Amino acid sequence: MKSEAVIELRELTKIYHPESPDLMVRAVDGLSFTIARGESVAIVGPSGCGKSTLLHILGCLDRPTSGLYRIEGRDMQDLDEDELARVRNRHIGFVFQSFNLLPRLTAEENVELPLLYARAEDTKKRALVALERVGLADRAHHLPNELSGGQKQRVAIARALVTEPSILLGDEPTGALDSRTSGEVLTLLDELHREGRTLVIVTHDLNVARRMQRTIRLHDGKIADDGPSETVIDRFMADVSRALEGEREERGEA
């Protein structure tokens, strides 16, 4: 039985400055793929390849120039800004490299914000439950500047989870953390995936990508490779090795 697609893209394109041939950039260039419910996917590639632009479109923070984008079978192009905001609030959780916590709010209050925007009930109770889920119930009343980097990221994950979204998007979620703390955050993301969350993680770190089931590698706004993470990354490393060997041969090195 075919898995249900929670994300579907068809010929998705994002062009910046389309009116100016000298400035025009095709940041995303005709991407087509689906992501199944409960799948974990890494999006990798060099700086400027379109990763962040794609993530902003997936998170309904930006609109494509053309093409189709569906979440849960619903076409995002048909929605106005208020409807897109509701989709973000109900279906998508965001985890950013820079945490994006409001400095004057406690951990509990930061996690509670999406519930307040959604006019939900029992907001404080649900925020505390989310903090407990990430192991930070005892830091609920601490301000961000009283937390370590790893604790801030776990608060950000709790905030992303508190509305029980179907999709969790990460933009370099371990990029600002040391290796030990990164491992703790990745272990938490692994647990969330095993519970059935759909994860889409943009990363430069191939070790992070290897922990996902699938990797999509972008180059110049197009898909350069797509498949099981180990396979895609091994192919990429082999390509890099061949390119380096070719450069050494051109220089006449043994």
C-alpha positions as CSV (number, residue, x, y, z in Angstrom):
1,M,0.0,0.0,0.0
2,K,1.4,3.4,-1.0
3,S,2.1,5.8,1.9
4,E,0.0,8.9,2.1
5,A,1.8,12.0,0.9
6,V,1.7,14.9,3.5
7,I,3.8,17.1,1.2
8,E,3.5,17.2,-2.6
9,L,5.4,19.5,-5.0
10,R,5.0,19.6,-8.8
11,E,7.3,21.7,-11.0
12,L,7.8,24.2,-8.1
13,T,9.7,27.3,-9.1
14,K,10.8,30.4,-7.2
15,I,12.3,33.3,-9.2
16,Y,13.7,36.4,-7.6
17,H,13.8,39.7,-9.7
18,P,12.0,38.1,-12.7
19,E,11.6,41.5,-14.3
20,S,15.4,42.0,-14.5
21,P,17.5,39.7,-16.6
22,D,20.7,40.9,-14.9
23,L,19.4,40.3,-11.4
24,M,17.1,37.3,-12.0
25,V,17.8,34.2,-9.8
26,R,16.0,30.9,-10.2
27,A,16.4,29.9,-6.5
28,V,14.1,26.9,-6.9
29,D,13.9,25.5,-10.4
30,G,11.1,23.0,-11.2
31,L,11.2,20.8,-8.2
32,S,8.9,17.8,-8.0
33,F,8.7,15.3,-5.1
34,T,6.5,14.0,-2.4
35,I,7.1,13.4,1.3
36,A,5.1,10.6,3.0
37,R,3.5,11.0,6.3
38,G,6.0,10.0,9.0
39,E,9.0,10.2,6.7
40,S,12.2,11.9,7.8
41,V,14.0,13.8,5.1
42,A,17.2,15.9,4.9
43,I,17.7,18.6,2.4
44,V,21.3,19.2,1.7
45,G,23.5,21.1,-0.8
46,P,26.0,24.0,-1.0
47,S,25.2,27.6,0.1
48,G,23.0,29.2,-2.5
49,C,21.5,26.0,-3.9
50,G,18.0,26.8,-2.8
51,K,17.7,25.0,0.5
52,S,16.4,27.9,2.6
53,T,14.1,29.2,-0.2
54,L,12.6,25.7,-0.4
55,L,12.1,25.5,3.3
56,H,10.4,28.9,3.4
57,I,8.0,27.7,0.7
58,L,7.4,24.4,2.6
59,G,6.7,26.3,5.7
60,C,4.2,28.7,3.9
61,L,6.5,31.7,4.8
62,D,7.0,32.4,1.1
63,R,5.0,31.7,-2.1
64,P,6.4,30.0,-5.2
65,T,6.5,31.8,-8.5
66,S,4.9,28.9,-10.2
67,G,4.1,25.2,-9.7
68,L,2.0,23.2,-7.2
69,Y,2.5,22.8,-3.5
70,R,0.0,20.8,-1.4
71,I,-0.1,20.0,2.3
72,E,-2.4,17.2,3.3
73,G,-3.8,17.3,-0.2
74,R,-4.7,21.0,0.0
75,D,-3.3,23.4,-2.6
76,M,-1.4,26.3,-0.8
77,Q,-1.7,28.6,-3.8
78,D,-5.4,28.9,-3.2
79,L,-5.0,30.3,0.3
80,D,-4.9,34.0,1.3
81,E,-2.4,35.2,4.0
82,D,-4.8,34.6,6.9
83,E,-5.4,31.0,5.8
84,L,-1.7,30.4,5.3
85,A,-1.1,31.6,8.9
86,R,-3.7,29.1,10.1
87,V,-1.9,26.3,8.2
88,R,1.4,27.3,9.7
89,N,-0.1,27.3,13.2
90,R,-2.0,24.0,12.9
91,H,0.1,21.9,10.6
92,I,3.7,23.1,10.8
93,G,6.2,23.3,13.6
94,F,9.5,25.3,13.0
95,V,12.9,24.8,14.6
96,F,15.5,27.4,13.7
97,Q,19.3,27.5,14.1
98,S,19.0,30.8,16.0
99,F,16.2,29.5,18.3
100,N,14.0,32.6,17.7
101,L,12.9,32.8,21.4
102,L,11.6,36.1,22.6
103,P,14.1,37.3,25.3
104,R,11.6,38.8,27.7
105,L,9.4,35.8,27.9
106,T,10.0,32.7,30.0
107,A,10.5,29.3,28.4
108,E,6.8,28.5,29.3
109,E,5.6,31.7,27.8
110,N,7.6,31.2,24.6
111,V,6.1,27.7,24.1
112,E,2.6,29.0,24.9
113,L,2.7,31.7,22.1
114,P,1.4,29.5,19.2
115,L,-1.5,28.4,21.4
116,L,-2.4,32.0,22.2
117,Y,-2.4,32.8,18.5
118,A,-4.6,29.8,17.8
119,R,-6.9,30.9,20.7
120,A,-6.6,27.5,22.2
121,E,-7.7,26.4,25.7
122,D,-5.5,25.3,28.6
123,T,-2.5,27.0,27.1
124,K,-0.3,27.1,30.1
125,K,-1.0,23.4,30.9
126,R,-0.2,22.4,27.3
127,A,3.0,24.5,27.3
128,L,4.2,22.7,30.4
129,V,3.4,19.3,29.0
130,A,5.4,20.2,25.9
131,L,8.4,21.4,28.0
132,E,8.2,18.2,30.0
133,R,8.3,16.2,26.7
134,V,11.7,17.8,25.9
135,G,13.0,17.4,29.5
136,L,12.7,21.0,30.5
137,A,9.8,21.2,32.9
138,D,12.2,22.4,35.6
139,R,13.2,25.4,33.4
140,A,9.7,26.6,32.6
141,H,10.1,29.9,34.4
142,H,13.6,30.7,33.2
143,L,14.3,33.4,30.6
144,P,16.3,32.5,27.4
145,N,19.4,34.2,28.7
146,E,19.3,31.8,31.7
147,L,19.4,28.7,29.4
148,S,22.2,26.9,27.6
149,G,22.2,26.6,23.8
150,G,20.9,23.1,24.0
151,Q,18.2,24.1,26.4
152,K,17.1,27.0,24.1
153,Q,16.8,24.6,21.2
154,R,14.7,22.2,23.2
155,V,12.4,25.0,24.2
156,A,12.2,25.8,20.5
157,I,11.3,22.2,19.8
158,A,8.7,22.3,22.5
159,R,7.2,25.4,20.9
160,A,7.2,23.7,17.5
161,L,5.4,20.7,19.0
162,V,2.8,22.3,21.3
163,T,0.1,22.7,18.6
164,E,0.7,19.0,17.6
165,P,1.6,19.7,14.0
166,S,1.8,17.0,11.3
167,I,5.1,18.4,9.9
168,L,8.2,19.5,11.8
169,L,10.6,21.7,9.7
170,G,14.2,22.3,10.9
171,D,16.6,25.0,9.5
172,E,20.1,23.9,10.6
173,P,18.6,22.9,14.0
174,T,22.1,21.9,15.4
175,G,24.1,24.5,13.6
176,A,24.7,26.7,16.7
177,L,25.4,23.8,19.0
178,D,28.5,21.9,20.1
179,S,28.8,18.2,19.1
180,R,27.6,16.8,22.4
181,T,24.5,19.1,22.6
182,S,23.8,18.5,18.9
183,G,23.7,14.8,19.7
184,E,21.1,15.4,22.4
185,V,18.9,17.4,20.1
186,L,19.2,14.9,17.3
187,T,18.3,12.1,19.7
188,L,15.2,14.0,20.6
189,L,14.3,14.5,16.9
190,D,14.8,10.8,16.4
191,E,12.3,10.1,19.2
192,L,9.8,12.5,17.7
193,H,10.1,10.8,14.3
194,R,9.6,7.3,15.9
195,E,6.4,8.7,17.4
196,G,5.1,9.5,13.8
197,R,6.2,13.0,13.1
198,T,7.1,14.0,9.6
199,L,10.6,15.6,9.7
200,V,12.1,17.8,7.0
201,I,15.6,19.1,8.0
202,V,17.8,21.5,6.0
203,T,21.4,21.0,7.0
204,H,25.0,21.4,5.8
205,D,26.0,18.5,8.1
206,L,26.1,15.2,6.3
207,N,26.2,13.4,9.7
208,V,22.8,15.0,10.5
209,A,21.5,13.9,7.1
210,R,22.6,10.3,7.6
211,R,20.2,10.1,10.6
212,M,17.2,10.9,8.3
213,Q,15.6,8.1,6.2
214,R,16.0,10.0,3.0
215,T,18.1,12.8,1.6
216,I,17.3,15.3,-1.2
217,R,20.5,16.9,-2.6
218,L,20.0,20.3,-4.3
219,H,22.3,22.0,-6.8
220,D,21.5,25.3,-8.4
221,G,17.9,25.0,-7.4
222,K,17.4,21.6,-9.0
223,I,17.4,18.1,-7.5
224,A,20.8,16.5,-8.0
225,D,20.0,13.3,-6.1
226,D,17.2,11.9,-4.1
227,G,17.0,8.6,-2.2
228,P,17.9,6.7,1.0
229,S,20.3,8.9,2.9
230,E,23.2,6.5,3.1
231,T,23.1,5.9,-0.7
232,V,22.8,9.6,-1.6
233,I,25.6,10.7,0.7
234,D,27.9,7.9,-0.3
235,R,27.3,8.8,-4.0
236,F,28.1,12.4,-3.2
237,M,31.3,11.6,-1.3
238,A,32.4,9.4,-4.2
239,D,31.8,12.3,-6.6
240,V,33.9,14.6,-4.4
241,S,36.7,12.0,-4.2
242,R,36.8,11.6,-8.0
243,A,36.8,15.4,-8.5
244,L,39.7,15.8,-6.0
245,E,41.6,12.9,-7.7
246,G,41.1,14.6,-11.1
247,E,42.5,17.9,-9.7
248,R,45.5,16.1,-8.4
249,E,46.1,14.4,-11.7
250,E,45.9,17.8,-13.5
251,R,48.5,19.2,-11.2
252,G,50.7,16.2,-12.0
253,E,50.6,14.9,-8.4
254,A,51.1,11.2,-7.7
